[in-house]
């Protein structure tokens, strides 16, 4: 299987790798399906490339005819061939990203890669930022990335691991010092891996369980996070020391990973308290395993003898006492003078007993104290810092990961809490129907309960199954704090927060479990942060008033005082985009942050905004550093928390070099933006007022356009369900959570994930761009000054630039010619033609105005690497789209379920997802 030729000379090595992999795949196709299979795939490939170049109607018809006439056995092999090809491209591109990074590192000293830690430090030095300002920024910045299982990676982990091995082989083949024998061995390994990929089942036989998802998430902690996070901190510290040698630098632990996997209960009945507990156990087991591995390596190197090195007396006494206390009758380390090895042996022994006996460490702080004791002693005799790096890294790892590994957020729907509170308060005769009370009455009732030290709970068996389950959640959190430490679960997120009472309800449930307590002397004890999740456009608008109501309430302020007068607020990008369109949603999110920030500042409350961004563009996705820059600059000092969705984990964190690059980009961006915050002028602020007014006008028009189609056109839902593989996507075993919040066929109950996934598969990508063009064009068409204003906003406002760039990316991945094929799935031709015509018109409007704003000739001219990647993939995605339409048509005509047809449809879905690098 050969490949098309690209024009970007910087990608020559990438094209070479793709060509190599394509030839190998061709060999495998011949081996498994004969020349007939290879020739059929080649014919379709060449026709698709030609059609992309010429848009010839005859070629189009010929390609369609070839696809329609494929017999089922051959058809399935063709689908697999194109799908496997995308997995190979993905592996090659992973390696090319590493290659580009290494090229920068190997160039002369004056060549520094953009958005690197080094570039950020040099920028600080060039701008004459003093050490005190830099240290203050380091002490205040915070970046927490939270991995989620949804939309979970559509690609199986076994396939991801093959991609990783292929990328590693390609990296090793770049070594110019390889002998002929070494190169032959690597080439054979490459052939073997591609063969294994072909012979591996792409589809899961069953839906993953929550624990399967937990296991997949822990894979990245094991493979990359555990090593890369301390490296980022250490390299930043060393870089600052090199450029600012007079200052004694201490880089605090500002970068963390958390998790939702195993704690996200919203709409997922499979996330039980027992599953959450199992998740916490598995996280602790992995942390301890990683520490033991590091300590074994450390022991090999710390063979220092007291006869040769000045080991501290404090450590010697400590070791002797610990041997009596923890080893007891066990044999000591064979060499008496090797005090470090004796101490490390004790540490390993105590680690093995964590959670099992009194010998084990009771907290990660005890382990940290032991490591610091070794560190202090080594400093007495170590002439250079070189040998300490491994020990320093382990100390940083313990500080970052503790015994809990990652803080687990708990999330649940506000309606679940209200139902439980209603039943509890009815049982104790506080109120007959809490749910029916007005908001003021609810707030007063909850406040009275919170201010009364007495519990209101009866015995659990007196409640319904649902309420008992809710009580168990909070009891589990209390026990988790006692067993795994307070950091194991810090935040409880309330989905669909629509009023202040939604947060107080959680505090009442926490009170009954003993997580929140009011003591007789009036003091408050609170061990759980409660955070609202503002999702819909209406909720975002109401957000500032909701939070101000709580900030004005004494009982809530007392709770916040325990948490350092700091409030976390989560912003949902998925549902807002689904309800109001991507441009309006992003603007309302931006505006809500500004308003909440200003209001909280008046109340002397610190904030942390938690951005629930998806991997896909329709759910707020995009590069991590761009996500940071697109936030209001005022909020960056509050701390940044962002979800890292399941579907982006492999592209960002599968390989250590790429994980490092992604995190250093985020780090450098956050540092520079935070330092520049204090440097910005009032004039800049005044200019932004005009920008905000423009965005408000653009957003209003965009919202009307979006809702006129999605909510006001009575045939829209019919078009959506028929012109996309929505129902078929539901059969793909990619996540443990149901695709609908309730078992009803209403648009409101459809989750944003399948909403985006289905549109992406059909190449229409409506959630990522639709209606933005109408708003932008309406504003730009009012005069030359308006267009110039938009162009200036694009040049100078990171939020607007990110918005425009993401819209360009969305239009680039969308494809009107291919999308038109899906209209044949709509039974009513009038509906299909009318709505698709609307979509095409808006697409053209959006494309034209985006190019005017960015002053580009073509989409993504400003991002040649991304543009080339999309161009490289498109001709190979097209046949899968054409096949998908024909298969869905055939499948939907069946009177009885046809498993073989469904499997082929699912294979096209998986292949297109791999080709576009997006699911939902």
HELIX and SHEET records of a PDB file:
HELIX    1   1 UNK A    9  UNK A   11  5                                   3    
HELIX    2   2 UNK A   12  UNK A   54  1                                  43    
HELIX    3   3 UNK A   57  UNK A   68  1                                  12    
HELIX    4   4 UNK A   72  UNK A  106  1                                  35    
HELIX    5   5 UNK A  117  UNK A  126  1                                  10    
HELIX    6   6 UNK A  131  UNK A  140  1                                  10    
HELIX    7   7 UNK A  157  UNK A  173  1                                  17    
HELIX    8   8 UNK A  180  UNK A  198  1                                  19    
HELIX    9   9 UNK A  210  UNK A  220  1                                  11    
HELIX   10  10 UNK A  221  UNK A  225  3                                   5    
HELIX   11  11 UNK A  226  UNK A  243  1                                  18    
HELIX   12  12 UNK A  273  UNK A  301  1                                  29    
HELIX   13  13 UNK A  313  UNK A  322  1                                  10    
HELIX   14  14 UNK A  323  UNK A  327  3                                   5    
HELIX   15  15 UNK A  339  UNK A  352  1                                  14    
HELIX   16  16 UNK A  364  UNK A  378  1                                  15    
HELIX   17  17 UNK A  386  UNK A  388  5                                   3    
HELIX   18  18 UNK A  389  UNK A  401  1                                  13    
HELIX   19  19 UNK A  414  UNK A  427  1                                  14    
HELIX   20  20 UNK A  434  UNK A  436  5                                   3    
HELIX   21  21 UNK A  439  UNK A  450  1                                  12    
HELIX   22  22 UNK A  460  UNK A  462  5                                   3    
HELIX   23  23 UNK A  465  UNK A  484  1                                  20    
HELIX   24  24 UNK A  486  UNK A  488  5                                   3    
HELIX   25  25 UNK A  501  UNK A  513  1                                  13    
HELIX   26  26 UNK A  537  UNK A  551  1                                  15    
HELIX   27  27 UNK A  554  UNK A  562  1                                   9    
HELIX   28  28 UNK A  574  UNK A  580  1                                   7    
HELIX   29  29 UNK A  582  UNK A  602  1                                  21    
HELIX   30  30 UNK A  617  UNK A  619  5                                   3    
HELIX   31  31 UNK A  624  UNK A  629  1                                   6    
HELIX   32  32 UNK A  633  UNK A  638  5                                   6    
HELIX   33  33 UNK A  646  UNK A  653  1                                   8    
HELIX   34  34 UNK A  656  UNK A  677  1                                  22    
HELIX   35  35 UNK A  682  UNK A  710  1                                  29    
HELIX   36  36 UNK A  716  UNK A  723  1                                   8    
HELIX   37  37 UNK A  726  UNK A  729  1                                   4    
HELIX   38  38 UNK A  747  UNK A  749  5                                   3    
HELIX   39  39 UNK A  752  UNK A  761  1                                  10    
HELIX   40  40 UNK A  766  UNK A  769  1                                   4    
HELIX   41  41 UNK A  772  UNK A  780  1                                   9    
HELIX   42  42 UNK A  784  UNK A  796  1                                  13    
HELIX   43  43 UNK A  798  UNK A  813  1                                  16    
HELIX   44  44 UNK A  816  UNK A  822  1                                   7    
HELIX   45  45 UNK A  823  UNK A  825  5                                   3    
HELIX   46  46 UNK A  829  UNK A  854  1                                  26    
HELIX   47  47 UNK A  864  UNK A  892  1                                  29    
HELIX   48  48 UNK A  899  UNK A  916  1                                  18    
SHEET    1   A 9 UNK A 407  UNK A 408  0                                        
SHEET    2   A 9 UNK A 255  UNK A 259  1                                        
SHEET    3   A 9 UNK A 143  UNK A 147  1                                        
SHEET    4   A 9 UNK A 640  UNK A 644  1                                        
SHEET    5   A 9 UNK A 606  UNK A 612  1                                        
SHEET    6   A 9 UNK A 566  UNK A 572  1                                        
SHEET    7   A 9 UNK A 529  UNK A 534  1                                        
SHEET    8   A 9 UNK A 491  UNK A 495  1                                        
SHEET    9   A 9 UNK A 410  UNK A 413  1                                        
SHEET    1   B 2 UNK A 516  UNK A 518  0                                        
SHEET    2   B 2 UNK A 524  UNK A 526 -1                                        
END                                                                             
